[in-house]
Amino acid sequence: MPVTVAVTHAPISKTSVQRELYRNRQLLDRAVEIGKAFDRSVHAVARVDDDAAMGLMRTAHEYNADWLVVGWHETTSLSARLMGNTVDALLWSAPCSVAVAALQDDPRELQTVLVTIENLTASAIVLIRAGQAIAQFADARLDIMYLCGAAPAPEVLHRFEVALIDLKLGRPIEVVETDRVAETIIAASNRHDLTVIRSRRFRTAGGLSVTDSLADLTRRSTGSIVAIEPWQASSEADASG
């Protein structure tokens, strides 16, 4: 379901609102055509709301969405700030899993996809499944990197890999011991066309929001980035246990 939200506090009859709705419907028409090209049925939704994030969240609630996928880009400082606020709000409050995509190139042209995980839990499996779907779509190679402060016990890693057997990954998980997670992800992302990372539903101790760190990563990485926050991942059971 492609969704557009015309943000306004004015009556819908206002010319400016009608103009925005017309532009949004043109975008939706294009989305429907893209869906047909991939043999997908598409139900387009044009919404009017006084807040972009709330409009998307209400739509996700109303249609019982499993995933909410939004694009990320930085143009001007104002638009970046507005987009960042919207993405932060979605990551904190969305009723489903959220994927934020900062794409540098056509996904059909991908040759390598990297999934970075920082724990051996059920949420990590969600990230790997998403990365695998992207890789299969593009017929790209899939790599998985587990970043940790200390190497896990062999039996713990084995149990996690057993949980992934049905995915038929074909390549072993690379274990990287590091205390510089962000720098390691950036370096690895520069060797891949697209990197899937775990997002967070909270601000850091230093006050940085999700999109502060995402903006920094996209500026320093030469590849595309997809940040995923699995729904209720924090309460999921550890896949290794």
C-alpha positions as CSV (number, residue, x, y, z in Angstrom):
1,M,0.0,0.0,0.0
2,P,1.7,3.2,-1.1
3,V,0.5,6.1,1.1
4,T,0.9,9.8,0.8
5,V,0.0,12.3,3.5
6,A,-0.9,15.9,2.7
7,V,0.0,17.8,5.9
8,T,-2.3,20.8,6.4
9,H,-4.2,22.7,9.1
10,A,-6.3,24.4,6.4
11,P,-9.7,23.3,5.1
12,I,-9.5,20.7,2.3
13,S,-11.3,23.1,0.0
14,K,-8.3,25.4,0.1
15,T,-6.5,25.7,-3.3
16,S,-3.1,24.9,-1.7
17,V,-4.5,21.7,-0.1
18,Q,-6.1,20.6,-3.4
19,R,-2.8,21.3,-5.2
20,E,-0.9,19.1,-2.7
21,L,-3.5,16.3,-3.0
22,Y,-3.2,16.4,-6.8
23,R,0.6,16.1,-6.6
24,N,0.3,13.2,-4.1
25,R,-2.2,11.4,-6.4
26,Q,0.3,11.7,-9.2
27,L,2.9,10.0,-7.0
28,L,0.4,7.3,-6.1
29,D,-0.5,6.7,-9.8
30,R,3.2,6.2,-10.4
31,A,3.4,3.8,-7.5
32,V,0.5,1.8,-8.9
33,E,2.3,1.5,-12.3
34,I,5.5,0.3,-10.5
35,G,3.4,-2.3,-8.7
36,K,2.0,-3.6,-11.9
37,A,5.5,-3.9,-13.4
38,F,6.3,-6.3,-10.5
39,D,3.0,-8.1,-10.8
40,R,1.7,-6.8,-7.4
41,S,-1.8,-5.6,-6.6
42,V,-1.6,-2.1,-5.2
43,H,-4.1,-0.2,-3.0
44,A,-3.1,3.4,-2.9
45,V,-4.1,5.7,-0.1
46,A,-4.1,9.6,-0.2
47,R,-4.5,11.0,3.3
48,V,-4.9,14.5,4.7
49,D,-3.6,15.0,8.2
50,D,-2.2,17.7,10.4
51,D,1.0,15.6,11.1
52,A,2.9,13.4,8.6
53,A,3.9,10.8,11.2
54,M,0.5,10.6,12.8
55,G,-1.1,10.2,9.3
56,L,1.2,7.3,8.5
57,M,0.6,5.7,11.9
58,R,-3.1,6.0,11.7
59,T,-3.1,4.4,8.3
60,A,-0.9,1.6,9.6
61,H,-3.4,1.0,12.4
62,E,-6.5,1.2,10.1
63,Y,-5.1,-1.3,7.6
64,N,-3.4,-3.5,10.2
65,A,0.0,-3.1,8.5
66,D,2.9,-5.5,9.3
67,W,5.6,-3.1,7.9
68,L,5.9,0.6,7.4
69,V,8.6,1.5,4.9
70,V,9.7,5.1,4.5
71,G,12.5,6.7,2.5
72,W,15.3,8.8,3.9
73,H,17.1,11.6,2.2
74,E,18.7,14.9,3.2
75,T,18.4,17.9,0.9
76,T,18.1,21.1,2.9
77,S,18.5,21.5,6.6
78,L,14.8,22.3,7.0
79,S,13.6,19.3,5.0
80,A,16.1,17.0,6.7
81,R,14.9,18.2,10.1
82,L,11.3,17.7,9.2
83,M,12.0,14.2,7.7
84,G,14.1,13.3,10.7
85,N,11.3,14.3,13.1
86,T,8.8,12.2,11.2
87,V,11.1,9.1,11.1
88,D,11.9,9.5,14.8
89,A,8.2,9.6,15.6
90,L,7.5,6.5,13.5
91,L,10.3,4.5,15.1
92,W,9.1,5.5,18.6
93,S,5.4,4.9,18.1
94,A,4.6,2.9,15.0
95,P,2.3,-0.1,15.6
96,C,4.4,-2.4,13.3
97,S,8.0,-3.0,12.1
98,V,9.6,0.1,10.5
99,A,12.2,0.2,7.7
100,V,13.9,3.4,6.8
101,A,15.6,3.2,3.4
102,A,18.4,5.5,2.2
103,L,19.0,4.2,-1.3
104,Q,21.9,5.4,-3.4
105,D,21.2,3.2,-6.4
106,D,18.5,1.2,-8.1
107,P,17.8,-1.8,-5.9
108,R,17.7,-4.0,-9.0
109,E,21.4,-3.3,-9.6
110,L,22.6,-4.5,-6.2
111,Q,25.4,-7.1,-6.2
112,T,26.2,-7.4,-2.5
113,V,23.9,-7.0,0.6
114,L,25.2,-7.0,4.1
115,V,23.2,-7.5,7.3
116,T,24.8,-6.4,10.5
117,I,23.6,-7.8,13.8
118,E,24.6,-7.0,17.3
119,N,22.9,-9.8,19.2
120,L,21.8,-13.3,18.6
121,T,18.0,-12.8,19.1
122,A,14.8,-13.2,17.3
123,S,15.0,-9.5,16.2
124,A,18.3,-10.3,14.4
125,I,16.4,-13.0,12.4
126,V,14.0,-10.4,11.3
127,L,16.9,-8.3,9.9
128,I,18.4,-11.3,8.2
129,R,15.1,-12.3,6.6
130,A,14.7,-8.7,5.3
131,G,18.2,-8.7,3.9
132,Q,17.7,-12.0,2.3
133,A,14.5,-10.8,0.6
134,I,16.3,-7.8,-0.8
135,A,19.3,-10.0,-2.0
136,Q,16.9,-12.5,-3.6
137,F,15.1,-9.7,-5.4
138,A,18.3,-8.4,-6.9
139,D,20.0,-11.8,-7.2
140,A,22.8,-10.4,-5.0
141,R,25.2,-12.0,-2.6
142,L,24.1,-11.9,1.1
143,D,26.7,-11.5,3.8
144,I,25.9,-11.5,7.6
145,M,28.2,-9.8,10.1
146,Y,27.8,-10.3,13.9
147,L,29.4,-7.5,15.8
148,C,30.2,-8.3,19.4
149,G,32.5,-7.2,22.3
150,A,33.7,-10.8,22.7
151,A,33.3,-13.9,20.6
152,P,30.2,-15.9,21.6
153,A,30.5,-19.5,22.8
154,P,30.5,-21.9,19.9
155,E,27.4,-23.6,21.1
156,V,25.5,-20.2,21.3
157,L,26.4,-19.3,17.7
158,H,25.5,-22.9,16.6
159,R,22.1,-22.6,18.2
160,F,21.5,-19.3,16.4
161,E,22.6,-20.7,13.1
162,V,20.3,-23.7,13.6
163,A,17.4,-21.2,14.0
164,L,18.3,-19.9,10.5
165,I,18.5,-23.3,8.8
166,D,15.1,-22.8,7.0
167,L,16.5,-19.7,5.4
168,K,19.2,-21.7,3.5
169,L,21.7,-18.8,3.7
170,G,24.6,-20.7,2.1
171,R,27.3,-18.6,3.8
172,P,28.5,-18.6,7.4
173,I,28.0,-15.7,9.7
174,E,31.1,-13.6,10.1
175,V,31.9,-12.8,13.7
176,V,33.7,-9.5,14.3
177,E,35.0,-8.6,17.8
178,T,35.0,-4.9,18.2
179,D,34.2,-2.1,20.6
180,R,33.8,0.4,17.7
181,V,30.5,-0.8,16.3
182,A,29.6,2.4,14.3
183,E,33.1,2.6,12.6
184,T,33.0,-1.1,11.8
185,I,29.6,-0.8,10.2
186,I,30.7,2.2,8.1
187,A,33.8,0.4,6.9
188,A,31.8,-2.7,6.0
189,S,29.0,-0.7,4.3
190,N,31.6,0.8,2.0
191,R,32.4,-2.6,0.7
192,H,28.8,-3.5,0.0
193,D,26.1,-2.0,-2.2
194,L,23.5,-2.1,0.6
195,T,23.7,-2.6,4.3
196,V,20.8,-3.6,6.6
197,I,21.2,-2.3,10.2
198,R,19.1,-2.4,13.4
199,S,17.4,0.8,14.3
200,R,16.3,1.9,17.8
201,R,13.1,3.2,19.3
202,F,14.8,5.5,21.8
203,R,17.3,8.3,22.1
204,T,20.9,7.6,23.1
205,A,22.4,8.7,26.4
206,G,24.0,11.6,24.6
207,G,20.6,12.8,23.3
208,L,21.1,11.7,19.7
209,S,18.0,10.5,18.0
210,V,17.7,7.6,15.6
211,T,17.9,9.9,12.6
212,D,20.9,11.8,14.0
213,S,22.9,8.5,13.8
214,L,21.3,7.5,10.6
215,A,22.2,10.8,8.9
216,D,25.8,10.4,10.0
217,L,25.9,6.9,8.7
218,T,24.4,7.8,5.3
219,R,26.8,10.7,4.9
220,R,29.9,8.5,5.6
221,S,28.8,5.4,3.7
222,T,29.1,5.0,-0.1
223,G,26.4,2.3,-0.2
224,S,22.7,2.3,0.4
225,I,21.4,1.8,4.0
226,V,18.2,0.2,5.3
227,A,17.6,0.7,9.0
228,I,15.0,-1.7,10.5
229,E,13.2,-1.6,13.8
230,P,11.3,-4.9,14.3
231,W,8.0,-4.5,16.1
232,Q,8.2,-5.4,19.8
233,A,11.7,-6.8,19.3
234,S,12.8,-5.8,22.8
235,S,10.3,-8.2,24.3
236,E,11.1,-11.1,22.0
237,A,12.8,-14.2,23.4
238,D,16.4,-14.7,22.7
239,A,16.7,-17.0,19.7
240,S,19.9,-18.5,21.1
241,G,18.1,-19.8,24.1
